Amino acid sequence: MSAVADIFDRDGDGYIDYYEFVAALHPNKDAYKPLTDADKIEDEVTRQVAKCKCAKRFQVEQIGDNKYRVSLQNASR
């Protein structure tokens, strides 16, 4: 399974995102790339949050076009 995951995880971040998945399934075609700026921003936000190794991770929720809310997971309210 690790060898298969390595094929899919092209950027080596430990996660397989949609674009890596599609690129691995269709190696002769260019991977689907986000078309709009909003798609690019959402993908980058998701990628950056996934890198977090903190004990209390941030939760990022999209609340509108190019608008996000950030909070700590398991934080008391």
Distance bins in CASP14 RR format, pairs under 12 A and 6 or more apart:
PFRMAT RR
TARGET T0000
AUTHOR 0000-0000-0000
RMODE 2
METHOD distances of the structure
MODEL  1
1 7 0 0 0 0 0 1 0 0 0 0 0
1 8 0 0 0 0 0 1 0 0 0 0 0
1 9 0 0 0 0 0 1 0 0 0 0 0
1 16 0 0 0 0 0 1 0 0 0 0 0
2 8 0 0 0 0 0 1 0 0 0 0 0
2 9 0 0 0 0 1 0 0 0 0 0 0
2 14 0 0 0 0 0 1 0 0 0 0 0
3 9 0 0 0 0 0 1 0 0 0 0 0
4 16 0 0 0 0 1 0 0 0 0 0 0
4 21 0 0 0 0 0 1 0 0 0 0 0
4 24 0 0 0 0 1 0 0 0 0 0 0
5 12 0 0 0 0 1 0 0 0 0 0 0
5 13 0 0 0 0 0 1 0 0 0 0 0
5 14 1 0 0 1 0 0 0 0 0 0 0
5 15 0 0 0 0 1 0 0 0 0 0 0
5 16 1 0 0 1 0 0 0 0 0 0 0
5 20 0 0 0 0 0 1 0 0 0 0 0
5 21 0 0 0 0 0 1 0 0 0 0 0
5 24 0 0 0 0 0 1 0 0 0 0 0
6 12 1 0 0 1 0 0 0 0 0 0 0
6 13 0 0 0 0 0 1 0 0 0 0 0
6 14 0 0 0 0 1 0 0 0 0 0 0
6 16 0 0 0 0 0 1 0 0 0 0 0
6 20 0 0 0 0 0 1 0 0 0 0 0
6 24 0 0 0 0 0 1 0 0 0 0 0
7 16 0 0 0 0 1 0 0 0 0 0 0
7 20 0 0 0 0 1 0 0 0 0 0 0
7 21 0 0 0 0 0 1 0 0 0 0 0
7 23 0 0 0 0 1 0 0 0 0 0 0
7 24 1 0 1 0 0 0 0 0 0 0 0
7 25 0 0 0 0 0 1 0 0 0 0 0
7 27 0 0 0 0 1 0 0 0 0 0 0
8 14 0 0 0 0 1 0 0 0 0 0 0
8 15 0 0 0 0 1 0 0 0 0 0 0
8 16 1 0 1 0 0 0 0 0 0 0 0
8 17 0 0 0 0 1 0 0 0 0 0 0
8 18 0 0 0 0 0 1 0 0 0 0 0
8 19 0 0 0 0 0 1 0 0 0 0 0
8 20 1 0 1 0 0 0 0 0 0 0 0
8 21 1 0 0 1 0 0 0 0 0 0 0
8 22 0 0 0 0 1 0 0 0 0 0 0
8 23 0 0 0 0 1 0 0 0 0 0 0
8 24 1 0 1 0 0 0 0 0 0 0 0
8 25 0 0 0 0 1 0 0 0 0 0 0
8 27 0 0 0 0 0 1 0 0 0 0 0
8 31 0 0 0 0 0 1 0 0 0 0 0
9 15 1 0 0 1 0 0 0 0 0 0 0
9 16 1 0 1 0 0 0 0 0 0 0 0
9 17 0 0 0 0 1 0 0 0 0 0 0
9 19 0 0 0 0 0 1 0 0 0 0 0
9 20 1 0 0 1 0 0 0 0 0 0 0
9 21 0 0 0 0 1 0 0 0 0 0 0
9 23 0 0 0 0 0 1 0 0 0 0 0
9 24 0 0 0 0 1 0 0 0 0 0 0
9 50 0 0 0 0 0 1 0 0 0 0 0
10 16 0 0 0 0 1 0 0 0 0 0 0
10 17 0 0 0 0 1 0 0 0 0 0 0
10 19 0 0 0 0 1 0 0 0 0 0 0
10 20 1 0 1 0 0 0 0 0 0 0 0
10 21 0 0 0 0 1 0 0 0 0 0 0
10 22 0 0 0 0 0 1 0 0 0 0 0
10 23 1 0 0 1 0 0 0 0 0 0 0
10 24 1 0 0 1 0 0 0 0 0 0 0
10 27 0 0 0 0 0 1 0 0 0 0 0
10 31 0 0 0 0 1 0 0 0 0 0 0
11 17 0 0 0 0 1 0 0 0 0 0 0
11 19 0 0 0 0 1 0 0 0 0 0 0
11 20 1 0 0 1 0 0 0 0 0 0 0
11 23 0 0 0 0 0 1 0 0 0 0 0
11 31 0 0 0 0 0 1 0 0 0 0 0
11 43 0 0 0 0 0 1 0 0 0 0 0
11 47 0 0 0 0 1 0 0 0 0 0 0
11 50 0 0 0 0 0 1 0 0 0 0 0
11 51 0 0 0 0 0 1 0 0 0 0 0
12 20 0 0 0 0 1 0 0 0 0 0 0
12 47 0 0 0 0 0 1 0 0 0 0 0
12 50 0 0 0 0 0 1 0 0 0 0 0
12 51 0 0 0 0 0 1 0 0 0 0 0
13 20 0 0 0 0 1 0 0 0 0 0 0
13 46 0 0 0 0 0 1 0 0 0 0 0
13 47 1 0 0 1 0 0 0 0 0 0 0
13 48 0 0 0 0 0 1 0 0 0 0 0
13 49 0 0 0 0 0 1 0 0 0 0 0
13 50 1 0 0 1 0 0 0 0 0 0 0
13 51 1 0 0 1 0 0 0 0 0 0 0
13 52 0 0 0 0 0 1 0 0 0 0 0
13 53 0 0 0 0 0 1 0 0 0 0 0
14 20 0 0 0 0 1 0 0 0 0 0 0
14 47 0 0 0 0 0 1 0 0 0 0 0
14 50 0 0 0 0 1 0 0 0 0 0 0
14 51 0 0 0 0 1 0 0 0 0 0 0
14 53 0 0 0 0 0 1 0 0 0 0 0
15 21 0 0 0 0 0 1 0 0 0 0 0
15 46 0 0 0 0 1 0 0 0 0 0 0
15 47 0 0 0 0 1 0 0 0 0 0 0
15 48 0 0 0 0 0 1 0 0 0 0 0
15 49 0 0 0 0 0 1 0 0 0 0 0
15 50 1 0 1 0 0 0 0 0 0 0 0
15 51 0 0 0 0 1 0 0 0 0 0 0
15 52 0 0 0 0 0 1 0 0 0 0 0
16 22 0 0 0 0 0 1 0 0 0 0 0
16 23 0 0 0 0 0 1 0 0 0 0 0
16 24 0 0 0 0 1 0 0 0 0 0 0
16 25 0 0 0 0 0 1 0 0 0 0 0
16 47 0 0 0 0 0 1 0 0 0 0 0
16 50 0 0 0 0 0 1 0 0 0 0 0
17 23 0 0 0 0 1 0 0 0 0 0 0
17 24 0 0 0 0 0 1 0 0 0 0 0
17 31 0 0 0 0 1 0 0 0 0 0 0
17 32 0 0 0 0 0 1 0 0 0 0 0
17 33 0 0 0 0 0 1 0 0 0 0 0
17 34 0 0 0 0 0 1 0 0 0 0 0
17 42 0 0 0 0 0 1 0 0 0 0 0
17 43 1 0 0 1 0 0 0 0 0 0 0
17 44 0 0 0 0 0 1 0 0 0 0 0
17 46 1 0 0 1 0 0 0 0 0 0 0
17 47 1 0 0 1 0 0 0 0 0 0 0
17 48 0 0 0 0 0 1 0 0 0 0 0
17 49 0 0 0 0 0 1 0 0 0 0 0
17 50 0 0 0 0 1 0 0 0 0 0 0
18 24 0 0 0 0 0 1 0 0 0 0 0
18 25 0 0 0 0 0 1 0 0 0 0 0
18 31 0 0 0 0 1 0 0 0 0 0 0
18 32 1 0 0 1 0 0 0 0 0 0 0
18 33 0 0 0 0 0 1 0 0 0 0 0
18 34 0 0 0 0 1 0 0 0 0 0 0
18 39 0 0 0 0 0 1 0 0 0 0 0
18 42 0 0 0 0 0 1 0 0 0 0 0
18 43 0 0 0 0 1 0 0 0 0 0 0
18 46 0 0 0 0 1 0 0 0 0 0 0
18 47 0 0 0 0 0 1 0 0 0 0 0
19 25 0 0 0 0 0 1 0 0 0 0 0
19 26 0 0 0 0 0 1 0 0 0 0 0
19 29 0 0 0 0 0 1 0 0 0 0 0
19 30 0 0 0 0 0 1 0 0 0 0 0
19 31 1 0 1 0 0 0 0 0 0 0 0
19 32 1 0 0 1 0 0 0 0 0 0 0
19 33 1 0 0 1 0 0 0 0 0 0 0
19 34 0 0 0 0 1 0 0 0 0 0 0
19 39 0 0 0 0 0 1 0 0 0 0 0
19 40 0 0 0 0 0 1 0 0 0 0 0
19 43 1 0 0 1 0 0 0 0 0 0 0
19 44 0 0 0 0 0 1 0 0 0 0 0
19 46 0 0 0 0 0 1 0 0 0 0 0
19 47 0 0 0 0 1 0 0 0 0 0 0
20 26 0 0 0 0 0 1 0 0 0 0 0
20 27 0 0 0 0 0 1 0 0 0 0 0
20 31 1 0 0 1 0 0 0 0 0 0 0
20 32 0 0 0 0 0 1 0 0 0 0 0
20 33 0 0 0 0 0 1 0 0 0 0 0
20 43 0 0 0 0 0 1 0 0 0 0 0
20 47 0 0 0 0 0 1 0 0 0 0 0
20 50 0 0 0 0 0 1 0 0 0 0 0
21 27 0 0 0 0 0 1 0 0 0 0 0
21 31 0 0 0 0 1 0 0 0 0 0 0
21 32 0 0 0 0 1 0 0 0 0 0 0
22 29 0 0 0 0 1 0 0 0 0 0 0
22 30 0 0 0 0 1 0 0 0 0 0 0
22 31 1 0 1 0 0 0 0 0 0 0 0
22 32 1 0 1 0 0 0 0 0 0 0 0
22 33 0 0 0 0 1 0 0 0 0 0 0
22 34 0 0 0 0 0 1 0 0 0 0 0
23 29 0 0 0 0 1 0 0 0 0 0 0
23 30 1 0 0 1 0 0 0 0 0 0 0
23 31 1 1 0 0 0 0 0 0 0 0 0
23 32 0 0 0 0 1 0 0 0 0 0 0
23 33 0 0 0 0 1 0 0 0 0 0 0
24 31 0 0 0 0 1 0 0 0 0 0 0
25 31 0 0 0 0 1 0 0 0 0 0 0
25 32 0 0 0 0 0 1 0 0 0 0 0
26 32 0 0 0 0 1 0 0 0 0 0 0
31 43 0 0 0 0 0 1 0 0 0 0 0
32 39 0 0 0 0 0 1 0 0 0 0 0
32 43 0 0 0 0 0 1 0 0 0 0 0
33 39 0 0 0 0 1 0 0 0 0 0 0
33 40 0 0 0 0 1 0 0 0 0 0 0
33 43 0 0 0 0 1 0 0 0 0 0 0
34 40 1 0 1 0 0 0 0 0 0 0 0
34 41 0 0 0 0 1 0 0 0 0 0 0
34 42 1 0 0 1 0 0 0 0 0 0 0
34 43 1 0 1 0 0 0 0 0 0 0 0
34 44 0 0 0 0 1 0 0 0 0 0 0
34 45 0 0 0 0 0 1 0 0 0 0 0
34 46 0 0 0 0 0 1 0 0 0 0 0
34 47 0 0 0 0 0 1 0 0 0 0 0
35 42 0 0 0 0 0 1 0 0 0 0 0
35 43 0 0 0 0 0 1 0 0 0 0 0
36 42 0 0 0 0 1 0 0 0 0 0 0
36 43 0 0 0 0 0 1 0 0 0 0 0
36 65 0 0 0 0 1 0 0 0 0 0 0
36 66 0 0 0 0 1 0 0 0 0 0 0
37 43 0 0 0 0 0 1 0 0 0 0 0
37 44 0 0 0 0 0 1 0 0 0 0 0
37 65 0 0 0 0 1 0 0 0 0 0 0
37 66 1 0 0 1 0 0 0 0 0 0 0
38 44 0 0 0 0 0 1 0 0 0 0 0
38 45 0 0 0 0 0 1 0 0 0 0 0
38 62 0 0 0 0 1 0 0 0 0 0 0
38 64 0 0 0 0 1 0 0 0 0 0 0
38 65 1 0 1 0 0 0 0 0 0 0 0
38 66 1 0 1 0 0 0 0 0 0 0 0
38 67 0 0 0 0 1 0 0 0 0 0 0
38 68 0 0 0 0 0 1 0 0 0 0 0
39 45 0 0 0 0 0 1 0 0 0 0 0
39 46 0 0 0 0 0 1 0 0 0 0 0
39 62 0 0 0 0 0 1 0 0 0 0 0
39 65 0 0 0 0 0 1 0 0 0 0 0
39 66 0 0 0 0 0 1 0 0 0 0 0
40 46 0 0 0 0 0 1 0 0 0 0 0
40 47 0 0 0 0 0 1 0 0 0 0 0
40 66 0 0 0 0 0 1 0 0 0 0 0
41 47 0 0 0 0 0 1 0 0 0 0 0
41 48 0 0 0 0 0 1 0 0 0 0 0
41 60 0 0 0 0 0 1 0 0 0 0 0
41 62 0 0 0 0 1 0 0 0 0 0 0
41 64 0 0 0 0 0 1 0 0 0 0 0
41 65 0 0 0 0 1 0 0 0 0 0 0
41 66 1 0 1 0 0 0 0 0 0 0 0
41 67 0 0 0 0 1 0 0 0 0 0 0
41 68 0 0 0 0 1 0 0 0 0 0 0
42 48 0 0 0 0 0 1 0 0 0 0 0
42 49 0 0 0 0 0 1 0 0 0 0 0
42 60 0 0 0 0 1 0 0 0 0 0 0
42 61 0 0 0 0 0 1 0 0 0 0 0
42 62 1 0 0 1 0 0 0 0 0 0 0
42 63 0 0 0 0 0 1 0 0 0 0 0
42 64 0 0 0 0 0 1 0 0 0 0 0
42 65 0 0 0 0 1 0 0 0 0 0 0
42 66 0 0 0 0 1 0 0 0 0 0 0
42 67 0 0 0 0 0 1 0 0 0 0 0
42 68 0 0 0 0 1 0 0 0 0 0 0
43 49 0 0 0 0 0 1 0 0 0 0 0
43 50 0 0 0 0 0 1 0 0 0 0 0
43 62 0 0 0 0 0 1 0 0 0 0 0
44 50 0 0 0 0 0 1 0 0 0 0 0
44 51 0 0 0 0 0 1 0 0 0 0 0
44 60 0 0 0 0 0 1 0 0 0 0 0
44 66 0 0 0 0 0 1 0 0 0 0 0
44 68 0 0 0 0 0 1 0 0 0 0 0
45 51 0 0 0 0 0 1 0 0 0 0 0
45 52 0 0 0 0 0 1 0 0 0 0 0
45 58 0 0 0 0 0 1 0 0 0 0 0
45 59 0 0 0 0 0 1 0 0 0 0 0
45 60 1 0 1 0 0 0 0 0 0 0 0
45 61 0 0 0 0 0 1 0 0 0 0 0
45 62 1 0 0 1 0 0 0 0 0 0 0
45 63 0 0 0 0 0 1 0 0 0 0 0
45 66 0 0 0 0 1 0 0 0 0 0 0
45 67 0 0 0 0 0 1 0 0 0 0 0
45 68 1 0 0 1 0 0 0 0 0 0 0
45 69 0 0 0 0 0 1 0 0 0 0 0
45 70 0 0 0 0 1 0 0 0 0 0 0
46 52 0 0 0 0 0 1 0 0 0 0 0
46 58 0 0 0 0 0 1 0 0 0 0 0
46 59 0 0 0 0 0 1 0 0 0 0 0
46 60 1 0 0 1 0 0 0 0 0 0 0
46 61 0 0 0 0 0 1 0 0 0 0 0
46 62 0 0 0 0 1 0 0 0 0 0 0
46 68 0 0 0 0 0 1 0 0 0 0 0
47 60 0 0 0 0 0 1 0 0 0 0 0
48 57 0 0 0 0 0 1 0 0 0 0 0
48 58 0 0 0 0 1 0 0 0 0 0 0
48 60 0 0 0 0 1 0 0 0 0 0 0
48 68 0 0 0 0 0 1 0 0 0 0 0
48 70 0 0 0 0 0 1 0 0 0 0 0
49 57 1 0 0 1 0 0 0 0 0 0 0
49 58 1 0 0 1 0 0 0 0 0 0 0
49 59 0 0 0 0 1 0 0 0 0 0 0
49 60 1 0 1 0 0 0 0 0 0 0 0
49 61 0 0 0 0 0 1 0 0 0 0 0
49 62 0 0 0 0 0 1 0 0 0 0 0
49 68 0 0 0 0 1 0 0 0 0 0 0
49 70 0 0 0 0 1 0 0 0 0 0 0
49 71 0 0 0 0 0 1 0 0 0 0 0
49 73 0 0 0 0 0 1 0 0 0 0 0
50 57 0 0 0 0 1 0 0 0 0 0 0
50 58 0 0 0 0 0 1 0 0 0 0 0
50 60 0 0 0 0 0 1 0 0 0 0 0
51 57 0 0 0 0 0 1 0 0 0 0 0
51 58 0 0 0 0 0 1 0 0 0 0 0
52 58 1 0 0 1 0 0 0 0 0 0 0
52 59 0 0 0 0 0 1 0 0 0 0 0
52 60 0 0 0 0 1 0 0 0 0 0 0
52 70 0 0 0 0 0 1 0 0 0 0 0
52 72 0 0 0 0 0 1 0 0 0 0 0
52 73 0 0 0 0 1 0 0 0 0 0 0
54 72 0 0 0 0 1 0 0 0 0 0 0
54 73 0 0 0 0 1 0 0 0 0 0 0
54 74 0 0 0 0 0 1 0 0 0 0 0
55 72 0 0 0 0 0 1 0 0 0 0 0
55 73 0 0 0 0 0 1 0 0 0 0 0
55 74 0 0 0 0 1 0 0 0 0 0 0
56 71 0 0 0 0 0 1 0 0 0 0 0
56 72 1 0 1 0 0 0 0 0 0 0 0
56 73 1 0 0 1 0 0 0 0 0 0 0
56 74 1 0 0 1 0 0 0 0 0 0 0
56 75 1 0 0 1 0 0 0 0 0 0 0
56 76 0 0 0 0 0 1 0 0 0 0 0
57 70 0 0 0 0 0 1 0 0 0 0 0
57 71 0 0 0 0 0 1 0 0 0 0 0
57 72 1 0 0 1 0 0 0 0 0 0 0
57 73 1 0 1 0 0 0 0 0 0 0 0
57 74 0 0 0 0 1 0 0 0 0 0 0
57 75 0 0 0 0 0 1 0 0 0 0 0
58 68 0 0 0 0 0 1 0 0 0 0 0
58 69 0 0 0 0 0 1 0 0 0 0 0
58 70 1 0 1 0 0 0 0 0 0 0 0
58 71 1 0 0 1 0 0 0 0 0 0 0
58 72 1 0 0 1 0 0 0 0 0 0 0
58 73 1 0 0 1 0 0 0 0 0 0 0
58 74 0 0 0 0 0 1 0 0 0 0 0
58 75 0 0 0 0 1 0 0 0 0 0 0
59 68 0 0 0 0 0 1 0 0 0 0 0
59 69 0 0 0 0 1 0 0 0 0 0 0
59 70 1 0 0 1 0 0 0 0 0 0 0
59 71 1 0 1 0 0 0 0 0 0 0 0
59 72 1 0 0 1 0 0 0 0 0 0 0
59 73 1 0 1 0 0 0 0 0 0 0 0
59 74 0 0 0 0 1 0 0 0 0 0 0
59 75 0 0 0 0 1 0 0 0 0 0 0
60 67 0 0 0 0 0 1 0 0 0 0 0
60 68 1 0 1 0 0 0 0 0 0 0 0
60 69 1 0 0 1 0 0 0 0 0 0 0
60 70 1 0 1 0 0 0 0 0 0 0 0
60 71 0 0 0 0 1 0 0 0 0 0 0
60 72 0 0 0 0 0 1 0 0 0 0 0
60 73 0 0 0 0 0 1 0 0 0 0 0
61 67 0 0 0 0 1 0 0 0 0 0 0
61 68 1 0 0 1 0 0 0 0 0 0 0
61 69 1 0 1 0 0 0 0 0 0 0 0
61 70 1 0 0 1 0 0 0 0 0 0 0
61 71 1 0 0 1 0 0 0 0 0 0 0
61 73 0 0 0 0 0 1 0 0 0 0 0
62 68 1 0 1 0 0 0 0 0 0 0 0
62 69 0 0 0 0 1 0 0 0 0 0 0
62 70 0 0 0 0 0 1 0 0 0 0 0
63 69 1 0 1 0 0 0 0 0 0 0 0
63 70 0 0 0 0 0 1 0 0 0 0 0
63 71 0 0 0 0 0 1 0 0 0 0 0
71 77 0 0 0 0 1 0 0 0 0 0 0
END
